[in-house]
Amino acid sequence: MVKNRLLASLACAMWLCMALDATAQDIKQIFPTQYSGTLKKIKESGLIRLGHRENSPPFAFLNTKGKAVGYSLDLCDAVVEEIAAELGKDIRVEYQPVTPESRLDLVTSGTIDLECGSTTNTFERRKRVAFSPTIFVTGIKLLVRQPSTIRSLRDLQGKTVVVTRGTVHAEWMPKLAARQKLAINFVTAADHNGSFEMLAAGKADAFANDDVQLYGMIAETRTAKQYRVVGDFLTYADYALMFRKDDPQFAEVVERAFTKLSGTRTIRAIYDKWFIRPLPSGIRLNMPMSPHMEELFKVQGLQGD
């Protein structure tokens, strides 16, 4: 009897040692995870659909070959790698263009699984979708033609301002004008290129957008001598990747991908690629990472400790 118990204890100990030595993938094969939501969909199809903007440099835009590139897309690539590691299989990526007006509906309908653009994380949007950790911090400023005398919100009294439909700017700018009791005429365009073209054609006196996107458009169009970004920040905004809400398994993988990125110098390399080094056009934004962004990424990198 004692001998049998001893043999049973030894067998149990050996099994525990083997389990401890097993890789995470081995354990998953022994005890496979039951996936739901987006991860189940991706596992069964072997496909993830990424939504991207076509004219929001340096976050997401088309290069000269028509390929979707940008800072947000590189971050999405890191998330896709983490998803592939979680599922233990290669994943095909399908790219789907989105606009400011269509992006939320395409996420909630399941047409795209992850939106890689320049979307602001707001309270109202969180009622419909979920967001990754912050990828960038910016705020609204004004783009004007040279030699315009507009320098602030108050200078827009009696002027025309263009905003892009489906953006927070289209929502917030009229509210800011109302608070300041300013008579400002607001016009809209379907995307940022359309807004920029309205300003260029003289149909608007200013284009209200996040400063980083305004600098990106000036750089891509090589029009720094014709336009100027002016004024203090009128609002502040946190950009994030967007995906379906109430999907805790997918959210956990996205969070884990950011923890790994932020815990190494990879996030710095990706940032420098798009904000310090030359863009595909050859132009540099020369926007070093702010202390606030550095601290955000540092905190995100510590989440796995």
C-alpha positions in Angstrom: 0.0 0.0 0.0 2.8 2.4 1.0 4.7 1.5 -2.2 1.6 2.2 -4.3 1.1 5.6 -2.7 4.8 6.4 -3.3 4.5 5.5 -6.9 1.4 7.6 -7.3 3.1 10.6 -5.7 6.1 10.2 -7.9 3.9 10.0 -11.0 2.0 13.1 -9.9 5.3 15.0 -9.3 6.6 14.0 -12.7 3.4 15.2 -14.4 3.6 18.5 -12.6 7.2 19.0 -13.8 6.2 18.2 -17.3 3.4 20.7 -17.1 5.7 23.4 -15.8 8.1 22.7 -18.6 5.4 22.8 -21.3 5.2 25.9 -23.4 2.1 28.1 -23.4 1.2 26.7 -26.8 1.5 23.1 -25.5 -0.9 24.0 -22.6 -3.4 25.5 -25.1 -3.3 22.3 -27.1 -4.0 20.2 -23.9 -6.6 22.7 -22.6 -7.9 24.6 -25.7 -9.5 28.0 -24.9 -13.1 28.4 -25.9 -13.3 31.6 -27.9 -16.3 33.9 -28.4 -17.0 37.1 -30.2 -14.4 38.5 -32.6 -11.7 35.9 -31.7 -14.0 33.1 -32.5 -14.9 34.7 -35.8 -11.2 35.2 -36.7 -10.2 31.7 -35.6 -12.9 30.1 -37.8 -12.3 32.2 -40.8 -8.5 32.7 -40.5 -9.2 36.4 -41.5 -9.2 39.7 -39.7 -10.6 42.8 -41.4 -8.9 46.1 -40.6 -10.6 49.4 -41.3 -8.4 52.3 -42.3 -8.6 55.9 -43.4 -7.3 56.9 -46.8 -6.3 60.5 -46.1 -5.4 61.0 -42.5 -1.6 61.2 -42.5 0.5 60.1 -40.6 -2.0 57.8 -39.0 -3.6 56.1 -42.0 -3.4 57.1 -45.6 -2.5 55.7 -49.1 1.1 55.8 -50.3 2.0 56.4 -54.0 1.3 52.8 -54.8 -2.2 52.9 -53.3 -1.2 50.8 -50.2 -2.7 51.7 -46.8 0.1 52.8 -44.5 0.6 54.8 -41.3 1.3 54.9 -37.6 -2.1 53.4 -36.7 -1.7 50.6 -39.2 1.7 49.7 -37.7 0.0 49.5 -34.3 -2.8 47.4 -35.7 -0.1 45.0 -37.2 1.2 44.5 -33.7 -2.3 43.6 -32.5 -2.7 41.2 -35.4 0.5 39.5 -34.4 -0.7 39.1 -30.8 -4.0 37.7 -32.1 -2.2 35.2 -34.2 -0.1 34.1 -31.2 -3.2 33.8 -29.1 -5.0 31.6 -31.6 -1.9 29.7 -32.6 -2.4 30.2 -36.3 -1.6 32.5 -39.2 -4.1 35.2 -40.0 -4.9 36.8 -43.3 -5.5 40.6 -43.2 -8.1 42.2 -45.4 -8.1 46.0 -45.6 -11.4 48.0 -45.8 -11.4 51.8 -46.4 -13.5 53.8 -43.9 -14.6 57.4 -43.7 -15.3 59.6 -40.6 -19.0 59.0 -41.2 -18.9 55.2 -41.8 -16.3 54.0 -39.4 -18.5 53.4 -36.3 -21.2 51.7 -38.2 -18.7 49.4 -40.0 -17.3 48.4 -36.6 -20.7 47.8 -34.9 -22.0 45.9 -37.9 -19.0 43.5 -37.9 -17.9 44.6 -41.4 -14.5 45.4 -39.9 -12.9 44.0 -36.7 -10.4 46.7 -35.8 -10.4 50.3 -37.0 -6.9 51.8 -37.6 -7.2 55.5 -38.1 -7.3 58.7 -36.1 -10.5 58.2 -34.0 -11.0 60.1 -30.8 -12.1 58.1 -27.7 -15.1 59.9 -26.4 -17.8 59.1 -23.8 -20.5 59.1 -26.4 -18.6 56.8 -28.7 -17.9 54.4 -25.9 -21.7 53.8 -25.7 -21.4 52.1 -29.1 -17.8 50.8 -29.4 -14.7 50.0 -27.4 -11.2 51.5 -27.6 -7.6 50.4 -27.2 -5.2 52.3 -24.9 -4.4 55.8 -26.1 -2.1 56.0 -29.2 -1.9 59.8 -29.5 -2.9 63.0 -27.7 -3.8 66.0 -29.8 -6.4 68.8 -30.0 -8.3 71.1 -32.3 -6.5 74.1 -33.9 -7.2 76.1 -37.0 -5.7 76.0 -40.5 -5.8 79.2 -42.4 -4.4 80.5 -45.7 -1.5 82.9 -45.7 -1.6 85.8 -45.0 -4.9 85.5 -43.0 -5.1 87.6 -39.9 -7.1 84.8 -38.0 -5.2 83.7 -34.9 -7.9 82.6 -32.5 -11.4 81.4 -32.1 -12.7 85.0 -31.5 -11.2 86.0 -34.9 -13.7 83.8 -36.5 -16.6 86.1 -35.8 -18.6 86.5 -39.0 -16.3 84.0 -40.8 -16.9 80.6 -42.4 -15.2 77.5 -40.9 -15.1 74.1 -42.6 -15.3 70.9 -40.5 -15.4 67.2 -41.6 -18.6 65.4 -41.2 -18.7 62.5 -38.8 -15.8 63.9 -36.6 -15.8 65.3 -33.1 -14.8 68.7 -34.7 -18.1 68.9 -36.5 -19.8 68.4 -33.1 -17.6 70.5 -30.8 -16.9 73.6 -32.9 -20.5 74.8 -33.1 -20.7 74.3 -29.3 -17.5 76.3 -28.7 -18.9 79.1 -30.9 -22.2 79.1 -29.0 -20.4 79.4 -25.7 -18.4 82.4 -26.9 -21.5 83.8 -28.6 -19.7 84.0 -31.9 -21.6 84.1 -35.2 -19.7 81.6 -37.2 -20.9 80.0 -40.4 -20.0 76.3 -40.4 -19.8 74.2 -43.6 -18.9 70.6 -43.9 -17.1 68.2 -46.3 -17.2 64.4 -46.5 -13.5 63.9 -45.6 -10.4 65.8 -44.6 -9.3 66.2 -48.2 -12.6 67.8 -49.1 -12.3 70.2 -46.1 -8.8 71.1 -47.2 -10.0 71.7 -50.8 -12.8 74.0 -49.5 -10.3 76.1 -47.6 -8.0 76.2 -50.7 -10.8 77.3 -52.9 -11.7 80.2 -50.6 -15.1 78.7 -49.6 -14.0 78.7 -46.0 -11.8 81.1 -43.9 -10.4 78.3 -41.7 -10.4 74.5 -41.4 -10.8 73.2 -37.8 -9.1 69.9 -37.2 -6.6 68.3 -34.8 -3.3 70.0 -35.1 -1.3 66.8 -36.0 -3.6 66.1 -38.9 -3.3 69.6 -40.2 0.5 69.4 -40.1 0.3 66.0 -41.8 -1.8 67.5 -44.6 0.5 70.4 -45.1 3.5 68.1 -45.2 1.8 65.7 -47.7 0.7 68.5 -50.0 4.0 70.4 -49.6 2.0 73.6 -49.0 3.7 75.0 -45.8 4.3 78.4 -47.5 0.6 78.7 -48.4 -1.0 77.7 -45.0 -0.5 78.2 -41.3 -1.7 76.3 -38.2 -2.8 78.9 -35.7 -4.2 79.5 -32.2 -4.2 77.6 -28.9 -5.7 74.2 -28.5 -9.5 74.6 -28.5 -10.0 71.0 -27.2 -7.9 68.0 -26.3 -8.4 64.5 -27.7 -7.1 61.0 -27.2 -6.8 58.8 -30.3 -7.2 55.1 -30.0 -7.9 52.0 -32.1 -11.6 51.1 -32.2 -13.3 47.7 -32.0 -16.7 46.1 -30.9 -17.7 46.6 -27.3 -18.7 43.9 -24.9 -16.0 41.5 -26.2 -13.7 41.0 -23.2 -11.5 38.3 -24.9 -10.7 40.5 -27.9 -10.2 43.5 -25.6 -7.7 41.5 -23.4 -5.6 40.6 -26.5 -5.6 44.2 -27.7 -4.5 45.4 -24.2 -1.8 42.7 -24.1 -0.4 43.8 -27.4 -0.1 47.4 -26.2 1.5 46.3 -22.9 4.2 44.5 -24.9 4.7 47.4 -27.3 5.0 50.0 -24.5 7.2 47.8 -22.4 9.9 47.8 -25.1 11.4 50.4 -27.4 9.2 49.1 -30.2 6.6 51.8 -29.6 9.3 54.5 -29.8 10.5 53.1 -33.1 7.0 53.0 -34.6 6.4 56.6 -33.4 9.7 57.9 -34.8 9.0 56.2 -38.1 6.0 58.4 -38.7 6.6 61.6 -36.7 10.3 62.1 -37.0 11.6 60.2 -40.0 10.5 61.2 -43.6 7.0 60.3 -44.7 6.6 58.5 -48.1 6.4 62.0 -49.6 9.9 62.7 -48.3 8.6 65.4 -45.9 9.2 65.2 -42.1 6.7 66.3 -39.5 9.5 66.7 -36.9 7.1 66.1 -34.0 9.0 64.5 -31.1 7.0 62.5 -28.6 5.6 64.8 -25.9 6.4 64.1 -22.2 2.7 63.3 -21.8 2.8 60.6 -24.5 6.1 59.2 -23.1 4.4 58.9 -19.6 1.3 57.3 -21.1 3.3 54.6 -22.9 5.5 54.1 -19.8 2.4 53.4 -17.7 0.9 51.1 -20.4 4.1 49.1 -20.5 4.0 48.6 -16.7 0.5 47.1 -16.8 1.8 43.6 -17.3 4.1 43.8 -14.2 
